[in-house]
Amino acid sequence: MLHNKNFVLFVVLPVCANLILIGMYFSGNQFAQYLVAPQFDWLHHRSWREFGLLEQMQNAFLLTIVFLFAIEVIKRPSLLEKAFFLCGGLVMLFLLLEELDYGIHFYEYFNGQESTIEVKQRNWHNRDISGRSINGRLKKISSLLMAFWFMVCPLLSSRVNFKVLSNIIPSRWFVVAFALVILFSSLTHYLDDLGLADIDGVAGGLEGNISEFRETSTYYLYLLYAIQLITTKDLFSWSARET
């Protein structure tokens, strides 16, 4: 029964969601594409996507993690576990605020006009240091760390003798889930390179930001990992969880 549940969470849901979102965006139908990433003439083109399904799903995943971790901070008896979930929740809250541009694009949307704040000044990860993008560096680092944590570690988990560590290593289902993240990311880039996002000569709302599909899948992966953590009792005990 548990394996059936994991198959749905780690395979069925992400595959179906990605196929639907990718199909809508590259359908050639403007209405369907705008549901995923709309366009507004009076907003900066980098703010368009913030109001589509793709970005709202990202926000929902991150907000859910923050909420779940906040509950764990309250109910966990161990101070160490409280501190762990508090730190994790603060990291996810920071990611959420960065994704929301700290509310600036919502202010613009409801105000009906673009603010004078430059796009690269709206959050930390889009800024440049010494002429190089922080975001570009972060993506490379996070890709390496995710590959190590969600693919290498689960495959080697049976060799881990330190039982506290074995409690927090992702299950082997994450190997499949992370492989799907890479697969669908490559697919969206391939379709975008073919120009299938263009409608009547107009580029799609994710022009130059097609990696938003990967971000959505990544945050769903984080949500699954958060669920694993909160469902593991005595997270820092010496009794290893079952895998």
C-alpha positions in Angstrom: 0.0 0.0 0.0 2.8 2.3 0.9 4.6 1.6 -2.4 1.4 2.4 -4.3 1.2 5.8 -2.5 4.8 6.6 -3.2 4.4 5.7 -6.8 1.5 8.2 -7.1 3.4 10.9 -5.2 6.8 10.5 -6.8 5.8 9.4 -10.4 2.2 9.8 -11.3 1.5 13.3 -10.0 4.8 14.9 -11.3 4.5 13.2 -14.7 0.8 14.2 -15.2 1.4 17.8 -13.9 4.4 18.3 -16.2 2.7 16.9 -19.2 -0.4 19.1 -18.7 1.6 22.3 -18.0 4.1 21.7 -20.9 1.2 20.7 -23.2 -0.6 23.9 -22.4 2.4 26.2 -22.8 3.5 24.7 -26.1 0.0 24.1 -27.4 0.0 27.1 -29.7 -3.2 28.2 -28.0 -2.9 31.6 -26.5 -5.5 31.1 -23.8 -3.9 27.8 -22.6 -0.4 29.4 -22.7 -1.5 32.4 -20.8 -2.9 30.2 -18.0 0.6 28.9 -17.5 2.5 32.2 -18.1 0.3 35.3 -18.9 1.5 38.5 -20.6 0.5 42.0 -19.6 1.5 45.0 -21.8 1.8 47.3 -18.8 4.2 45.1 -16.8 7.9 44.3 -17.3 8.1 41.0 -19.2 10.0 39.3 -16.3 6.9 39.9 -14.2 4.4 38.4 -16.5 5.0 34.8 -15.5 4.5 35.6 -11.8 0.7 35.4 -12.3 0.4 32.1 -14.1 -0.1 28.6 -12.9 3.6 27.7 -13.0 4.7 30.4 -10.5 1.6 30.1 -8.3 2.3 26.4 -7.9 5.9 27.3 -6.9 4.5 29.7 -4.3 2.0 27.1 -3.0 4.7 24.4 -2.6 7.0 26.7 -0.7 4.2 28.1 1.5 3.0 24.6 2.3 6.5 23.6 3.5 6.8 26.8 5.6 3.4 25.9 7.2 4.3 22.3 7.8 7.6 23.1 9.4 6.0 25.8 11.6 3.7 23.1 13.0 6.7 20.8 13.7 8.4 23.6 15.5 5.4 23.9 17.8 4.7 20.2 18.4 8.2 18.5 18.4 9.3 17.9 22.0 13.1 18.0 21.2 14.8 21.4 21.2 17.2 20.1 18.5 14.3 19.1 16.2 12.5 22.4 16.9 15.7 24.2 15.9 16.1 22.0 12.8 12.6 22.7 11.5 12.8 26.4 12.4 15.9 26.8 10.3 14.4 24.8 7.5 11.2 26.9 7.6 13.2 30.2 7.6 15.1 29.0 4.5 11.9 28.1 2.7 10.4 31.4 3.7 13.4 33.2 2.3 12.9 31.3 -1.0 9.2 32.1 -1.0 9.9 35.9 -0.5 12.5 35.8 -3.3 10.1 34.1 -5.6 7.4 36.7 -4.7 9.9 39.6 -5.3 8.8 40.6 -1.8 5.4 41.5 -3.1 6.5 44.1 -5.6 5.0 42.6 -8.7 1.7 42.1 -6.8 1.7 45.8 -5.9 2.3 46.6 -9.6 -0.5 44.3 -10.7 -3.1 45.7 -8.4 -1.8 49.3 -8.8 -2.1 48.9 -12.6 1.4 50.2 -13.4 5.0 49.3 -13.2 7.1 50.5 -10.3 10.4 52.3 -10.7 12.3 49.5 -9.0 14.6 47.7 -11.4 14.0 44.0 -12.0 17.5 43.1 -10.7 16.9 45.1 -7.5 13.7 43.3 -6.6 15.3 40.3 -5.0 18.7 39.0 -4.1 19.2 36.1 -6.5 18.8 38.1 -9.7 21.5 40.6 -8.8 25.0 40.6 -10.3 28.3 40.4 -8.4 31.4 41.6 -10.4 29.4 41.4 -13.6 28.3 37.8 -13.0 24.8 36.7 -12.2 24.2 35.3 -8.7 21.3 33.3 -10.1 23.5 31.5 -12.6 26.0 30.5 -9.9 23.2 29.4 -7.6 21.7 27.1 -10.2 25.0 25.4 -10.9 25.7 24.9 -7.2 22.1 23.8 -6.4 22.1 21.3 -9.3 25.3 19.6 -8.0 24.0 19.5 -4.4 20.6 18.2 -5.5 22.2 15.5 -7.6 24.3 14.4 -4.6 21.5 14.6 -2.1 18.6 13.2 -4.1 20.5 10.6 -6.2 23.9 9.6 -4.8 22.9 9.6 -1.1 19.7 7.5 -1.5 21.6 4.9 -3.5 24.3 4.7 -0.9 22.0 4.9 2.1 22.3 1.2 2.9 26.0 1.8 3.6 25.5 4.6 6.1 26.2 3.4 9.6 25.6 6.8 11.3 21.9 6.3 12.1 21.1 9.9 12.8 22.2 10.7 9.2 20.2 7.7 7.8 17.1 9.3 9.3 17.4 12.4 7.0 18.8 10.9 3.8 16.0 10.9 1.1 14.4 7.6 0.3 15.2 5.8 -3.0 12.0 7.2 -4.5 13.8 10.5 -4.8 16.2 9.1 -7.3 13.2 8.6 -9.7 11.7 11.9 -8.8 14.9 13.8 -9.5 15.5 12.0 -12.8 12.0 13.2 -13.8 13.0 16.8 -12.9 16.0 16.5 -15.3 13.9 14.8 -18.0 11.2 17.4 -18.1 13.6 20.2 -17.8 15.5 19.0 -20.9 12.2 18.5 -22.7 11.0 22.1 -22.1 14.3 23.5 -23.2 14.2 21.4 -26.4 10.7 22.5 -27.2 11.5 26.1 -26.5 14.6 25.9 -28.8 12.3 24.6 -31.6 10.3 27.8 -31.2 7.1 26.0 -30.3 6.3 28.6 -27.6 5.9 31.3 -30.2 2.3 32.2 -31.2 1.8 34.3 -34.4 5.4 35.4 -34.2 5.2 36.5 -30.5 7.4 34.7 -28.0 5.8 33.0 -25.0 5.8 34.6 -21.6 8.7 32.4 -20.4 11.1 33.6 -23.0 14.5 33.4 -21.5 13.0 31.9 -18.4 12.0 28.4 -19.5 13.8 27.0 -16.5 10.7 28.0 -14.5 9.4 24.5 -15.3 12.4 23.0 -13.6 11.9 25.3 -10.6 8.3 24.1 -10.1 9.4 20.5 -10.2 12.2 21.2 -7.8 10.0 22.8 -5.3 7.6 19.9 -5.5 10.6 17.7 -4.8 11.4 19.8 -1.7 7.7 19.4 -0.6 8.1 15.6 -0.8 11.3 15.7 1.2 9.6 17.9 3.8 6.8 15.4 4.1 9.4 12.6 4.6 11.1 14.7 7.4 7.9 15.5 9.3 6.6 11.9 9.1 9.9 10.6 10.6 9.5 10.3 14.4 12.5 11.0 16.6 14.4 12.5 13.7 17.7 12.7 15.6 17.4 9.5 17.5 19.8 6.6 17.2 17.2 4.4 15.7 17.3 4.5 11.9 14.1 5.0 9.9 12.9 2.2 7.7 13.7 2.6 4.0 
